[in-house]
Structure formats: C-alpha cells, structure tokens
Amino acid sequence: MMGMQAKHNRRLVPFAKQLRKEMTKEERHLWYDFLRGYPVRFSRQKVLGCYIVDFYCAKAALAIELDGSQHYEEDGILYDKERLDFLRGNGVKIIRIPNNEINQNFCGVCEYIDEQVKQSLSQPDG
C-alpha cells in the first residue's frame, strides 16, 4: 500500500489543492459537518496514484466518492471503472455516495461511513 503513496503523481497536487478550494456544497457539508471532526483522520481530495479521490482515510484504506451526475455519463462510467480497478488493486475500498443522499439522508450517510471505517479497522491486515 505504501508504494502507491510514494509514486503518486505530483503533477496532480496543484489540481487537488484547486479542488479543495472548489468543493461542491455536498463535499463541504460532509467535510465540515462530519469528516473533519471524525476521530479517524480523513484527507480531502487525496492523490492516489494518478487519481484524486474526494475523501480518503489512510488508516482504514477507505476512499469516499461523492457522485454528481458526471459519473453517470458514458465517459465517466469507463473512467470510473479504470480508477476503481486501480484503487482496489492497491487495497483501497471505495464507497460511493450519491449527492442526493447527502442532501436527503445526511445522518444515514454519516452512520454508513462510520460503519465502513470500523469494519475496515477491525479486519486484520492480510
């Protein structure tokens, strides 16, 4: 897993910083109202390999992706599959959350993330 961190694409770092400044309202809501104060540390717009994930918890090897409509267009679906294969191949679990869930069921989303983190942390490395 550390190999992926070491060879992440430095050219993406400025872009990740830009994305942090331009977070969607759903990303801001999840970050400021839950993840930022969560007891297990999350990063925003984390560069992993040649991809950037919305939120990442290194300790649990868990990435959270908020899905806007771009993920449902054909190019988005293909790109998402390549990215998913890369991340899974490096031991990262990805959970996808549609933006409308953030807006309509925020407590449920937070509980789901909490469960996923605890589940990942309880599994022995291996």
JOVEN-V788689 format. One record per residue. N is the residue number from 1. PSI is psi in whole degrees, -180 to 180 (999 if undefined). D_CENTER is the distance of its C-alpha to the mean C-alpha in Angstrom with 1 decimal. Layout:
BEGIN
n=<N N>
psi=<PSI PSI>
d_center=<D_CENTER D_CENTER>
END
This chain:
BEGIN
n=<1 2 3 4 5 6 7 8 9 10 11 12 13 14 15 16 17 18 19 20 21 22 23 24 25 26 27 28 29 30 31 32 33 34 35 36 37 38 39 40 41 42 43 44 45 46 47 48 49 50 51 52 53 54 55 56 57 58 59 60 61 62 63 64 65 66 67 68 69 70 71 72 73 74 75 76 77 78 79 80 81 82 83 84 85 86 87 88 89 90 91 92 93 94 95 96 97 98 99 100 101 102 103 104 105 106 107 108 109 110 111 112 113 114 115 116 117 118 119 120 121 122 123 124 125 126>
psi=<-38 -30 -38 -39 -45 -37 26 155 105 -26 -21 -15 -48 -36 -41 -40 -41 -46 -36 -38 -27 36 145 166 -32 -42 -44 -44 -50 -41 -57 -30 -2 -64 -37 -37 6 140 -27 130 133 150 153 146 61 131 121 113 -127 25 161 125 153 -51 144 133 105 -41 -38 0 52 127 141 127 127 131 115 -173 -23 -25 -14 0 158 -46 -41 -39 -44 -47 -44 -37 -45 -44 -43 -45 -43 -50 -45 -39 -22 17 16 132 134 130 135 135 119 142 -38 -25 -40 -42 -34 -21 53 -44 -42 -41 -46 -42 -41 -46 -46 -45 -44 -41 -48 -39 -45 -41 -25 -12 133 147 137 999>
d_center=<15.9 17.2 18.5 15.2 14.8 18.4 18.4 15.5 16.8 18.3 19.1 15.5 15.6 17.7 15.6 12.5 14.9 16.2 13.0 12.7 16.3 15.8 13.0 13.8 15.6 13.1 10.3 13.3 14.4 11.4 11.2 15.0 16.0 13.9 11.1 13.3 16.1 14.5 16.6 14.0 12.5 8.9 8.5 7.8 7.5 7.6 10.0 10.1 13.4 14.0 10.6 8.2 4.4 4.2 3.5 4.7 7.9 10.4 13.0 11.5 9.8 6.9 3.3 2.8 4.3 7.5 10.4 13.4 16.5 15.9 14.0 17.3 19.6 21.0 19.6 16.1 16.5 17.9 15.3 12.5 14.7 15.3 11.8 11.1 14.4 13.7 10.5 12.5 15.5 14.1 13.4 9.7 9.1 6.7 7.2 7.9 9.6 12.3 13.2 16.6 15.4 14.1 17.6 19.7 18.4 16.4 18.0 17.2 13.5 13.6 15.9 13.7 10.7 13.6 15.2 12.3 12.0 15.8 16.2 14.2 16.2 19.4 19.4 21.6 20.3 21.9>
END
